[in-house]
């Protein structure tokens, strides 16, 4: 969650945090990361942004 907040502050909320950025900073299994994302998405603390080049995570606007 802190990584998403930091990226949101850095970019002004225009760009999300890509999965490759997260993978570089978090040393965990993909299944564990996915569970955390699903929980945060269900709680509406983060949202997916669908870009032409893929998907990223951001704070809700």
Backbone bond lengths (Angstrom), bond angles and torsions (degrees), N, CA, C in turn:
res aa  C-N    CA-C-N  psi(-1)  N-CA   C-N-CA  omega(-1)  CA-C   N-CA-C  phi
1 X - - - 1.444 - - 1.520 110.28 -
2 X 1.329 117.28 -38.94 1.462 120.83 -179.87 1.529 111.49 -63.66
3 X 1.342 116.10 -36.04 1.461 119.61 179.18 1.529 111.15 -65.45
4 X 1.324 116.48 -40.42 1.459 120.73 179.00 1.525 110.08 -66.21
5 X 1.332 117.37 -42.16 1.470 121.35 178.97 1.524 111.16 -63.55
6 X 1.332 116.74 -42.09 1.464 120.56 -179.63 1.527 110.89 -63.84
7 X 1.318 117.57 -43.74 1.467 121.45 179.41 1.523 110.40 -66.31
8 X 1.339 117.16 -38.46 1.468 122.09 178.83 1.528 109.79 -62.16
9 X 1.327 116.45 -43.33 1.461 120.73 179.55 1.534 110.81 -67.03
10 X 1.321 116.29 -40.19 1.464 121.92 -178.58 1.528 111.83 -64.90
11 X 1.328 117.19 -41.43 1.461 120.80 -174.56 1.525 113.19 -100.22
12 X 1.320 117.45 -2.51 1.457 119.97 -178.15 1.520 112.83 74.67
13 X 1.320 117.08 16.59 1.457 121.36 177.94 1.514 114.15 85.53
14 X 1.315 117.52 1.94 1.468 120.31 -177.85 1.523 112.57 -77.31
15 X 1.304 116.80 -35.57 1.460 120.90 -178.75 1.509 109.36 -116.52
16 X 1.296 116.12 144.27 1.456 119.84 177.13 1.517 111.01 -89.24
17 X 1.289 115.56 -178.05 1.450 123.14 177.81 1.524 107.87 -98.10
18 X 1.301 116.50 119.86 1.460 119.68 -176.62 1.526 110.50 -77.33
19 X 1.309 115.57 160.09 1.451 120.82 179.92 1.521 111.46 -65.94
20 X 1.329 117.31 -31.16 1.467 119.09 178.44 1.525 110.68 -68.30
21 X 1.342 117.95 -34.98 1.465 121.03 175.35 1.523 110.36 -62.93
22 X 1.317 115.76 -42.32 1.462 119.90 179.52 1.512 111.80 -67.30
23 X 1.320 116.01 -41.00 1.457 120.58 -177.92 1.525 110.55 -61.46
24 X 1.327 117.29 -35.82 1.457 121.07 179.89 1.525 111.63 -69.44
25 X 1.335 117.61 -32.54 1.451 121.16 -173.46 1.523 114.15 -97.07
26 X 1.323 116.99 -19.63 1.465 120.40 -178.88 1.521 108.35 -113.43
27 X 1.306 115.45 124.30 1.472 120.10 177.26 1.520 108.41 -99.82
28 X 1.325 115.57 82.24 1.462 120.80 -179.97 1.525 108.52 -146.55
29 X 1.305 114.85 165.24 1.451 120.90 177.22 1.529 110.21 -69.19
30 X 1.312 116.13 149.24 1.464 121.14 -179.55 1.525 111.21 -59.19
31 X 1.326 117.27 -40.08 1.468 120.50 -178.74 1.527 111.45 -63.90
32 X 1.332 117.55 -36.73 1.467 121.07 177.71 1.526 110.98 -67.25
33 X 1.318 115.80 -43.45 1.464 120.12 179.57 1.524 110.01 -63.68
34 X 1.332 116.37 -41.39 1.459 120.68 179.88 1.525 111.19 -61.67
35 X 1.334 117.85 -40.94 1.465 121.45 178.40 1.526 111.16 -61.42
36 X 1.327 116.30 -42.58 1.465 120.34 179.03 1.526 110.24 -64.52
37 X 1.330 117.58 -43.19 1.468 120.95 178.32 1.514 111.50 -61.98
38 X 1.328 116.76 -43.48 1.459 120.34 179.70 1.528 110.67 -60.81
39 X 1.331 116.46 -40.20 1.463 120.64 178.91 1.530 110.52 -65.10
40 X 1.334 117.40 -46.68 1.464 121.27 -179.58 1.533 111.40 -65.97
41 X 1.331 116.98 -35.41 1.462 120.73 176.55 1.523 110.87 -66.86
42 X 1.316 117.26 -41.61 1.466 121.36 179.03 1.527 111.16 -64.47
43 X 1.328 116.45 -35.66 1.463 121.26 178.75 1.531 112.07 -81.87
44 X 1.340 116.40 -2.56 1.466 124.11 -179.73 1.533 112.59 59.30
45 X 1.329 115.33 36.40 1.461 120.96 175.68 1.523 110.89 -90.55
46 X 1.331 117.11 -24.76 1.459 122.73 174.83 1.524 107.87 -134.45
47 X 1.322 115.36 162.09 1.461 121.63 177.01 1.520 108.78 -136.40
48 X 1.331 115.29 157.45 1.458 121.02 172.91 1.523 108.93 -86.37
49 X 1.318 116.13 139.65 1.458 122.20 169.74 1.520 106.53 -110.43
50 X 1.308 117.02 126.43 1.462 121.45 178.76 1.522 108.73 -98.24
51 X 1.324 115.22 111.01 1.455 122.67 179.10 1.524 109.07 -102.78
52 X 1.304 115.56 170.44 1.464 119.65 174.92 1.522 111.12 -65.01
53 X 1.335 116.14 -31.01 1.470 120.77 -176.52 1.513 113.54 -94.65
54 X 1.319 118.95 3.29 1.454 120.38 179.37 1.511 111.97 144.18
55 X 1.311 115.43 -157.94 1.456 122.18 -176.97 1.519 109.82 -118.55
56 X 1.325 115.80 147.30 1.459 120.20 175.80 1.510 108.71 -142.63
57 X 1.328 115.67 170.79 1.461 122.77 -178.76 1.515 109.30 -109.33
58 X 1.331 116.11 146.29 1.457 121.40 178.20 1.522 109.19 -152.71
59 X 1.318 115.74 170.18 1.456 121.08 172.85 1.529 108.26 -79.27
60 X 1.316 118.73 149.61 1.467 120.17 177.89 1.523 110.36 -64.83
61 X 1.307 115.88 147.90 1.476 119.88 178.59 1.495 110.49 -93.90
